[in-house]
Amino acid sequence: MAGTKKFISASVGVGGVNRREDVGALQQLLIAAGIQVNGGADRTWGKNTLAALQSFLRSQTSAGSKVNDDIRIEPSDDVLLKLAEKANILIPLPGVTGIGGVDTVHTWFVKNNIKYQAGAQDGGGNRCVYGVDGKTGYAVQTQSTAFLKGPVEMDCTTYANLMLSIYLYGNAHNSAYIARR
C-alpha cells in the first residue's frame, strides 16, 4: 500500500498559505466534483477558485444560508472529504481487520459497481489508493497522482494491496513499503 495522502498540506483560500500544489489539488477536487473552475486547475488562488468553492459550499448548505466571502480551507477540513465523495473517488474503510474488514470493503465495491480499470491488464494501470491523512475511515483514489472524477476503478495490484492493508490494519494508512527481492 502506498501509505497516506494529504488533500492539501497548508491552508488554501482568503488569507491562506496558497501553495501552488495545494491550490491545484483543491481545483482538481472541485472540477472532479462537477464544479466549474473558470481557468481550470491553473494552481493559482483567485476569484475563479473562490467562486467555485463558494458554489460548492452553497450546494452543501440549506437554502438561504450565506457562504462567507473570506473562505479558507485547512488540511483537516471535512469539505475536502465532501469534494472527494462528490467526485466519486472516496472509499470508506471499515476499521476492522481480518476477513471481516475485507468483506466489508468488497461488499461496498460490489454495491457501488466498482469495475476493473480498462487496459490495466496490459500494464496501463494509472490508479492508486491512499489512506486519507488524518481520516483513518477513508481512502482516496488518484489517477496519475491527480484527483480526477471517478468512479473508483481497480486493477489487480491496487485491489490486492488495499485488501491486504485492510486485512492487516483495517485501513489503508500503513507506511508505504518497498518491494525487495
Number of C-alpha atoms within 10 A of each C-alpha: 24 19 18 21 18 18 22 22 17 17 19 24 21 16 10 15 16 22 17 14 16 22 25 23 24 25 29 25 27 28 21 21 22 15 21 18 20 14 11 15 18 16 19 18 22 12 13 16 26 20 16 19 25 19 16 20 18 16 11 12 11 8 8 7 11 11 14 10 11 11 16 17 19 18 17 17 13 12 16 20 20 17 24 26 20 19 23 18 26 24 21 17 21 19 17 17 17 15 15 15 23 23 16 16 21 15 12 15 16 10 9 11 12 14 13 15 16 12 11 15 11 7 8 11 20 15 18 23 27 24 28 23 20 13 16 17 17 20 26 25 28 20 17 11 11 14 24 22 22 18 17 25 21 23 20 13 13 19 17 13 16 25 24 20 23 28 20 16 17 25 30 31 25 17 12 12 9 8 5 4 3
